[in-house]
Amino acid sequence: MPMPGFRVRGPLLAAIAVAGIAGGMTVLPGFSPSGSQDLPDFTQWPAGPERKTRFFRYLRPLVEAENARILADRERLSRLAGQAARDRLSWLDRRRLRTLADDYDVPYVGVHPTTVVAQLLLRADAVPVSLALAQAAKESGWGTSRFAREGFALFGERCFEAGCGMVPRARRAGLKHEVTRFDSVREAVSGYIMNLNTHRDYEAFRQMRAQLRNQASPHPGIDLAGTLVSYSERREAYIREIRQMIRFNGLSKGIIDG
């Protein structure tokens, strides 16, 4: 289970996949990228290759679409960076920058715009599809868990206020955590990516991602998995399992990896 502190972004906007991300997108019959659809009953396919294929084909377009939306934010930031460096931000530019700072939990008041932009560029970036798919499969039992079926909780985020989600049946006495419930799969995907992009526990993830962007790593999902020791109470054992799932299922061949 992920550690506390995750936050779901505000109203979700329909994302248009950009070139290089949308290519190869596979959509199953009856699937709507709006995220309002019910989660398929993955138990109708036997455990093994067919269920895995169905799960990955179902979830990949949603991860790609959310990445595309975030990369659009990043493109806006790249334009604002030049203006900020020359101290030529217009009133409208400053308003846009503050909106992005609010979205990604970056301090704005009393901070120089160039610093705000630099912090935002660390946060407004895509999550490797291979990593997202492997974590969703692991956390949701390939979409078959009670949390996935009842609350679209594919990534196992926790919350800590009574009634904020679903109570684990095996929760030990004295513990108060619940598993966060979502209104749609799309919202769950957005929450997961914003969790990695904003929570303090994943600063190492963001720093390494920035380095890998410059190095053009061929397997960023495998590399970045190593920074998620705080995502699960199982820590290093969890990381090994995620990396194994990426390798075994050939997920590094995915579109946004590399």
QUIFENCOR-V622577 format. One record per backbone hydrogen bond with DSSP energy under -1.0 kcal/mol. CO is the residue of the C=O (numbers start at 0). NH is the residue of the N-H. If there is no record, write none. Layout:
# QUIFENCOR-V622577
((CO & NH) (CO & NH))
This chain:
# QUIFENCOR-V622577
((17 & 20) (17 & 21) (21 & 24) (27 & 30) (31 & 34) (39 & 41) (40 & 43) (41 & 44) (45 & 50) (47 & 51) (48 & 52) (49 & 53) (50 & 54) (51 & 55) (52 & 56) (53 & 57) (54 & 58) (55 & 59) (58 & 62) (59 & 63) (60 & 64) (61 & 65) (62 & 66) (63 & 67) (64 & 68) (65 & 69) (66 & 70) (67 & 71) (68 & 72) (69 & 73) (70 & 74) (71 & 75) (72 & 76) (73 & 77) (74 & 78) (75 & 79) (76 & 80) (77 & 81) (78 & 82) (79 & 83) (80 & 84) (81 & 85) (82 & 87) (83 & 86) (89 & 93) (90 & 94) (91 & 95) (92 & 96) (93 & 97) (94 & 98) (95 & 99) (96 & 100) (97 & 101) (98 & 102) (99 & 103) (100 & 105) (107 & 110) (111 & 115) (112 & 116) (113 & 117) (114 & 118) (115 & 119) (116 & 120) (119 & 123) (122 & 124) (127 & 131) (128 & 132) (129 & 133) (130 & 134) (131 & 135) (132 & 136) (133 & 137) (134 & 138) (135 & 139) (136 & 141) (139 & 144) (144 & 148) (145 & 149) (146 & 150) (146 & 152) (147 & 151) (150 & 181) (151 & 153) (156 & 179) (158 & 177) (160 & 163) (165 & 178) (167 & 170) (171 & 174) (177 & 158) (178 & 165) (183 & 187) (184 & 188) (185 & 189) (186 & 190) (187 & 191) (188 & 192) (189 & 193) (190 & 194) (191 & 195) (192 & 196) (193 & 197) (194 & 198) (198 & 201) (199 & 202) (201 & 205) (202 & 206) (203 & 207) (204 & 208) (205 & 209) (206 & 210) (207 & 211) (208 & 212) (209 & 213) (210 & 214) (211 & 215) (211 & 216) (218 & 222) (219 & 223) (220 & 224) (222 & 225) (223 & 226) (224 & 227) (227 & 230) (231 & 234) (233 & 236) (234 & 238) (235 & 239) (236 & 240) (237 & 241) (238 & 242) (239 & 243) (240 & 244) (241 & 245) (242 & 246) (243 & 247) (244 & 248) (245 & 250) (246 & 249) (249 & 252) (250 & 253))
